[in-house]
Amino acid sequence: MSWIDTFLPRSMRRKAGPISQGPIAQAVVAQPTREARASKKTAGRSFPRFKATALDQLDPRLADPFAKVRMSLRAAFTPSLPVTDQRMFAGRTQVLTALIEAIEEQRLHTVLYGERGIGKTSLLHVLEQSAREARYLVVYLSCGSSTSFDEIFRSVASGIPLLFHSGYGPTSTESERGATLADLLTSAPVSVRIASEMLGHVVGTRVLVILDEFDRCESAEFRRNIAELLKNLSDRSVRVQLVIAGVASNVTELVEYIPSIQRSVAALPVPDMSATEVRQLVVNGEDASGVNFESAAIGLVVSVANGLPYLASLLCHHASHLAIEQGRMTVKTGDVTAAISEALQEFEARTAKRSRAQIAACLRETSLEALGLLASAAQSTGGRFNPDDIGLVAAGADELAKSRALADSLVAKRLLLEAGEDDDGRFYSFVDESVPPYLRLLSAQARLAAAAAQPAVAEPRASVKL
């Protein structure tokens, strides 16, 4: 029995499978566990093998009728990787349009922010492709915890050929041998002044510098230097623009000193995907892999994903493999329900032990549904949410009042939530950012279990509101 089952009603506890009763349960129980499937796959083999070579070619020694489908699924649903192919990019046209207009029409630097798993990196990769098609020079960099301004600028400078420097013509000796702006730097640390002056000499092209994972950098000096560079480049109308992206609930949380550069920056939040966009993500995967999802199965993915493209892709990935392992090219609701269980295993493994213990402690005094509602509020706002945000997901004034009281109680007990104050008043956020999607999945699984325990009805179970 899983640790979470000890806090669920007896009728909702997992026994033989993730759900133990009802028609959905029968479909789920029919799905073998991950360990059982792994054992079945290796039965009769002398040793486990890769199914394809490093050149993405099938191993002819393995007789698997679904081998090509499995290879297609690797590109169709990639929860652990950002989307890099424009054909697989679903929705987000409004955000991408606003991003391009801010860069091209207003010549602004741009800050892109939102919760983890919302699709920021995929959006940046598609932006990079579009910019290169427009003949921009693009330098894409990911920040780390110890990233320094000197390190970042040297990488930027090495991506700009010297032929675009106003002091060197395309026929100069340095340009002809392929020199870059980095060749003009000394070994001394690069200051913001030196970086601004050097970029001010860029002519004959436009440069787009993309700094992803900006939130990971712990140095306040680095953030201050980037803000100063943004202001200097804007004041001098330099042909270099920055796009900064990271996990944050608002732009000030991501980039410090924002008041001094407010006129030079376009702040764009990346919202949750709409139901239509999540459906398009599934359809794109169908087209790429040849696997088909039943309408009810898509509805269940849309409901549980709650606007997170990462979670939608993860569920589709697991559900598709579950279907083909049973010799089917059609994904059913039972496959998606079993995929929820597999996704929960992954989220539980990456959720801190302390957070799991705090969830268990909370469930001794409150319901999983109540915690799931707070998780939905956090997901709907990118992490930080206020009492009014809870009202957007609560069903009525009574549930809203109870949810607000629960949030304050958790903060007082230092369980899961922390609180703060800003210009809009009191706000909450989960201490561990992996907890909201984990709670969301747990709540969804519990609701499915409760629905499965009810007498059979004509409607498909995917219509249950999660």
C-alpha positions in Angstrom: 0.0 0.0 0.0 1.3 3.4 -0.9 1.9 5.9 1.9 -0.8 8.2 0.4 -3.4 5.4 0.5 -3.3 5.4 4.3 -5.0 8.8 4.3 -7.7 7.9 1.7 -11.1 6.4 2.4 -11.0 2.6 2.3 -13.0 2.5 -0.9 -10.4 4.7 -2.7 -7.3 2.8 -1.5 -5.1 1.2 -4.1 -4.7 -2.6 -4.0 -4.0 -4.6 -7.1 -3.6 -1.4 -9.2 -3.8 2.4 -8.9 -7.6 2.1 -8.6 -9.3 -1.0 -7.1 -13.0 -0.8 -8.1 -15.3 0.0 -11.0 -15.1 -0.3 -14.8 -12.1 2.1 -15.0 -10.4 0.1 -12.4 -10.7 -3.0 -14.5 -9.1 -1.3 -17.4 -6.3 0.0 -15.2 -5.7 -3.4 -13.4 -5.3 -4.9 -16.9 -2.4 -2.6 -17.4 0.8 -4.3 -16.0 2.9 -2.3 -13.6 6.1 -0.7 -14.9 8.2 -3.4 -13.2 6.0 -6.2 -14.7 6.2 -4.7 -18.2 10.0 -4.4 -17.9 10.2 -8.1 -16.9 7.9 -9.1 -19.7 10.0 -7.2 -22.3 13.2 -8.9 -21.2 11.7 -12.4 -20.9 13.5 -14.8 -23.2 16.4 -12.4 -23.9 19.9 -13.1 -22.8 20.3 -9.4 -21.9 18.4 -6.2 -22.2 19.1 -4.3 -25.5 18.5 -0.9 -26.9 15.8 -1.0 -29.5 17.6 1.4 -31.9 21.1 2.5 -32.7 22.5 6.0 -31.9 21.7 6.8 -35.6 18.0 6.2 -34.8 17.9 3.1 -36.9 16.0 0.0 -35.7 17.9 -3.0 -34.4 17.1 -5.8 -37.0 17.6 -8.5 -34.4 14.5 -7.4 -32.5 11.2 -8.5 -34.0 8.9 -5.8 -32.6 5.9 -4.9 -34.9 5.5 -1.6 -33.0 9.2 -0.6 -33.2 8.7 2.2 -35.7 5.8 3.5 -33.7 7.9 3.6 -30.5 10.5 5.6 -32.4 7.9 8.0 -33.6 6.6 8.5 -30.1 10.0 9.7 -29.0 9.6 12.7 -31.1 5.8 13.0 -30.7 5.6 13.4 -26.9 8.8 14.7 -25.3 8.0 15.6 -21.6 11.6 15.7 -20.6 12.7 17.8 -23.6 11.6 21.2 -25.0 9.8 21.3 -28.4 12.4 22.2 -31.1 10.3 21.5 -34.2 7.8 24.2 -35.2 5.5 21.4 -36.5 5.2 20.0 -33.0 4.6 23.4 -31.4 1.0 23.6 -30.1 -0.8 26.9 -29.5 1.0 29.8 -27.9 0.5 31.9 -31.1 -0.6 35.0 -29.1 2.4 34.9 -26.9 4.8 34.2 -29.8 3.2 37.1 -31.8 3.5 39.5 -28.9 7.1 38.4 -28.4 8.0 39.0 -32.0 6.2 42.3 -32.2 8.0 43.5 -29.0 11.4 42.6 -30.6 10.7 43.7 -34.2 8.3 46.6 -33.9 9.2 48.2 -30.6 12.8 47.2 -30.5 12.4 46.2 -26.8 14.2 43.8 -24.6 11.8 41.1 -23.4 11.3 39.2 -20.2 9.4 36.0 -20.4 8.2 34.4 -17.1 5.9 31.7 -15.8 5.8 28.5 -13.8 8.0 25.5 -14.4 6.7 23.2 -17.1 4.6 25.9 -18.8 6.6 25.8 -22.0 8.9 28.8 -21.9 11.9 26.9 -23.3 9.9 25.5 -26.1 8.6 29.0 -26.9 12.2 30.3 -27.0 13.3 27.5 -29.3 10.5 28.4 -31.8 11.4 32.1 -31.4 15.1 31.2 -32.2 14.0 29.4 -35.4 11.8 32.3 -36.5 14.6 34.9 -35.8 17.2 32.9 -37.7 14.8 32.6 -40.6 14.6 36.5 -40.5 18.5 36.4 -40.6 19.0 37.6 -37.0 22.2 36.5 -35.3 20.9 34.5 -32.3 23.0 33.5 -29.3 21.1 31.1 -27.0 22.5 30.6 -23.5 21.2 28.9 -20.4 22.1 30.3 -17.0 23.4 28.3 -14.1 23.6 29.0 -10.3 27.2 30.4 -10.6 26.8 32.2 -14.0 28.8 35.4 -14.2 28.5 38.5 -16.4 32.0 37.9 -17.8 31.2 34.3 -18.8 27.9 35.3 -20.4 29.3 38.2 -22.4 32.3 36.2 -23.7 29.8 33.6 -25.0 27.8 36.3 -26.6 30.8 38.0 -28.2 32.0 34.7 -29.6 28.7 34.3 -31.5 29.1 37.7 -33.3 31.4 37.6 -36.3 33.9 40.5 -36.4 32.7 41.5 -39.9 29.6 43.0 -38.2 31.9 45.4 -36.2 31.9 49.0 -37.5 35.7 49.1 -37.2 36.3 46.0 -39.4 35.1 45.6 -43.0 34.1 42.2 -44.4 37.4 42.1 -46.4 39.6 42.8 -43.4 42.2 40.2 -42.5 40.5 39.5 -39.2 37.1 39.0 -40.7 38.3 36.8 -43.4 39.9 34.4 -41.0 36.6 34.2 -39.1 37.4 36.3 -36.0 34.6 37.3 -33.6 34.1 40.1 -31.1 35.5 37.8 -28.5 38.9 38.1 -30.2 38.9 41.8 -29.2 38.6 41.0 -25.5 41.6 40.9 -23.1 41.9 38.5 -20.2 40.6 41.1 -17.7 37.0 40.6 -16.5 34.4 42.2 -18.8 32.6 45.1 -17.3 29.1 46.4 -18.3 30.7 49.5 -19.8 33.1 47.5 -22.0 30.3 45.2 -23.1 28.0 48.1 -23.9 30.6 49.9 -25.9 31.6 46.8 -27.9 27.9 45.9 -28.7 27.4 49.5 -29.7 29.7 48.9 -32.7 27.5 46.2 -34.2 26.3 47.1 -37.7 24.8 45.3 -40.7 22.7 42.9 -38.7 20.6 42.5 -35.6 21.5 40.3 -32.7 19.1 38.4 -30.4 20.6 37.2 -27.1 18.4 34.6 -25.3 19.1 34.0 -21.6 17.1 31.0 -20.5 16.8 29.7 -16.9 17.6 33.2 -15.6 16.1 32.4 -12.3 18.8 29.8 -11.6 21.5 32.4 -11.2 22.0 33.2 -7.5 24.3 36.2 -8.0 22.7 39.6 -7.3 25.6 41.3 -9.0 24.9 39.3 -12.2 21.3 40.4 -12.2 22.3 44.0 -11.5 24.8 43.9 -14.4 22.2 42.5 -16.8 19.7 45.2 -15.9 22.4 47.9 -16.4 23.3 46.4 -19.8 19.7 46.5 -20.8 19.4 50.1 -20.0 22.7 51.0 -21.8 21.8 49.2 -25.0 18.4 50.9 -25.1 19.8 54.3 -24.4 22.2 54.0 -27.3 19.7 52.2 -29.7 22.1 49.3 -30.1 21.2 46.6 -32.6 21.3 44.0 -29.9 18.3 42.8 -27.9 18.0 40.5 -25.0 15.2 38.0 -24.2 15.3 36.8 -20.6 13.2 33.9 -19.4 12.8 32.1 -16.1 10.5 30.7 -13.5 8.7 33.5 -11.7 5.2 34.8 -10.7 5.9 38.3 -11.9 8.6 40.2 -13.8 10.0 41.9 -10.7 10.6 38.5 -9.1 12.7 37.5 -12.1 14.6 40.7 -12.9 15.7 43.0 -10.1 15.9 46.8 -10.5 13.0 46.6 -13.0 11.8 50.2 -12.3 14.9 51.7 -13.8 14.5 49.8 -17.1 10.7 49.6 -17.3 10.5 51.6 -20.5 13.0 49.4 -22.2 11.5 46.0 -21.4 8.4 44.2 -22.5 7.2 41.8 -19.8 5.3 38.8 -21.1 3.8 36.1 -18.8 3.4 32.6 -20.3 -0.1 31.5 -19.2 -1.5 28.0 -18.9 -2.4 26.3 -22.1 -6.1 26.5 -23.0 -8.1 23.3 -23.4 -8.0 23.9 -27.2 -4.2 24.2 -27.1 -3.7 21.0 -25.1 -6.0 19.2 -27.5 -3.8 20.5 -30.3 -0.7 19.1 -28.5 -2.3 15.7 -28.5 -3.3 16.0 -32.2 0.2 17.0 -33.1 1.5 13.9 -31.4 -1.1 11.7 -33.1 0.0 13.0 -36.5 3.7 12.4 -35.7 3.3 8.9 -34.3 0.2 7.4 -35.9 -1.2 6.6 -32.5 -4.9 7.7 -32.1 -6.5 8.9 -28.9 -10.2 8.3 -28.2 -12.1 11.5 -27.7 -12.7 10.6 -24.0 -9.0 9.9 -23.5 -8.1 13.4 -24.9 -10.7 14.9 -22.5 -9.1 13.2 -19.6 -5.6 14.4 -20.6 -7.0 18.0 -20.9 -8.6 17.8 -17.5 -5.7 16.4 -15.6 -3.0 18.4 -17.3 -4.7 21.6 -16.1 -3.0 23.7 -18.8 0.6 22.4 -18.2 2.1 21.2 -21.5 4.7 19.2 -19.6 2.1 17.2 -17.8 0.0 16.7 -20.9 3.0 15.4 -22.8 4.0 13.1 -19.9 0.5 11.6 -19.7 0.3 11.1 -23.5 3.8 9.5 -23.6 2.9 6.9 -20.9 -0.6 6.3 -22.2 0.6 5.7 -25.8 3.2 3.2 -24.7 0.7 1.4 -22.5 -1.6 1.0 -25.6 1.0 -0.3 -28.0 2.3 -2.7 -25.3 -1.2 -4.3 -25.5 -1.1 -4.4 -29.3 -3.3 -1.3 -29.9 -2.8 1.8 -31.9 -5.7 3.5 -30.1 -5.3 5.1 -26.6 -8.3 4.6 -24.3 -9.3 6.3 -21.0 -7.9 3.3 -19.1 -4.5 3.9 -20.6 -4.6 7.6 -19.5 -5.8 6.6 -16.0 -2.9 4.1 -15.7 -0.5 6.9 -17.1 -1.6 9.1 -14.2 -0.3 6.4 -11.8 3.0 6.2 -13.7 3.3 10.0 -13.6 2.7 10.0 -9.9 5.6 7.6 -9.4 7.8 10.1 -11.2 6.6 13.1 -9.3 6.8 11.3 -6.0 10.5 10.4 -6.7 11.3 14.1 -7.4 9.3 15.5 -4.6 11.4 16.1 -1.5 10.9 13.6 1.4 10.2 16.5 3.7 7.4 17.7 1.4 5.9 14.2 1.2 5.9 14.0 5.0 4.2 17.4 5.2 1.5 16.3 2.8 0.9 13.2 4.9 0.7 15.4 8.0 -1.8 17.7 6.3 -4.0 14.8 5.2 -4.5 13.8 8.8 -6.5 17.0 9.3 -7.8 18.0 5.9 -8.9 16.4 2.6 -6.9 15.8 -0.5 -9.5 17.7 -2.5 -8.9 20.8 -0.3 -5.1 20.6 -0.9 -5.7 20.0 -4.6 -7.7 23.2 -4.8 -4.8 25.2 -3.4 -2.5 23.5 -5.8 -4.8 24.5 -8.7 -4.7 28.1 -7.5 -0.9 28.0 -7.5 -0.7 26.5 -11.0 -3.2 29.0 -12.4 -1.0 31.9 -11.4 2.4 30.6 -12.0 3.2 29.8 -8.4 2.3 32.8 -6.3 -1.4 33.2 -5.6 -3.5 35.5 -3.4 -6.9 35.0 -1.7 -8.7 36.3 -4.8 -7.0 33.7 -7.0 -8.3 30.9 -4.8 -11.8 32.3 -5.6 -11.2 31.6 -9.3 -10.9 27.9 -8.7 -13.2 27.5 -5.6 -16.8 26.3 -6.1 -18.8 28.9 -4.1 -18.3 31.2 -1.1 -18.2 28.4 1.5 -15.4 26.5 -0.3 -13.5 29.8 -0.8 -13.7 30.6 2.9 -12.5 27.2 3.9 -9.6 27.3 1.4 -8.4 30.7 2.6 -8.6 29.4 6.2 -6.7 26.3 5.2 -4.0 28.4 3.5 -3.5 30.5 6.6 -3.4 27.5 8.8 -0.7 25.8 6.7 1.4 28.9 6.8 1.1 29.2 10.6 2.1 25.5 11.0 4.9 25.9 8.4 3.5 23.1 6.3 3.8 23.3 2.5 3.0 27.0 2.2 4.7 30.3 2.9 3.2 33.7 2.8 4.3 37.3 2.0 3.1 40.8 1.3 3.3 42.8 -1.9 1.5 45.8 -3.4 -1.6 43.7 -3.9 -1.7 42.4 -0.3 -1.1 38.9 1.1 0.1 36.1 -1.2 0.9 32.5 -0.8 3.3 30.1 -2.5 4.3 26.5 -2.1 7.8 26.1 -0.6 8.5 23.1 -2.9 7.5 23.9 -6.5 7.1 20.3 -7.4 4.2 19.9 -4.9 1.4 21.6 -6.8 1.4 19.3 -9.9 2.0 16.3 -7.6 -1.1 17.3 -5.5 -3.0 17.9 -8.7 -2.3 14.4 -9.9 -3.1 12.8 -6.5 -6.4 14.7 -6.4 -7.2 13.7 -10.0 -6.5 10.0 -9.2 -8.7 10.2 -6.1 -11.6 11.7 -8.0 -11.3 9.0 -10.7 -11.3 6.4 -7.9 -14.5 7.9 -6.4 -16.1 8.1 -9.8 -15.2 4.5 -10.6 -16.8 3.3 -7.3 -20.1 4.9 -8.4 -22.8 2.9 -10.3 -22.0 2.7 -14.1 -23.4 5.5 -16.2 -23.6 6.0 -19.9 -21.2 8.9 -20.1 -17.4 8.1 -20.4 -15.5 8.6 -17.1 -13.3 11.2 -18.7 -16.3 13.6 -18.4 -15.7 13.7 -14.6 -14.6 17.2 -13.5 -11.2 17.0 -12.1 
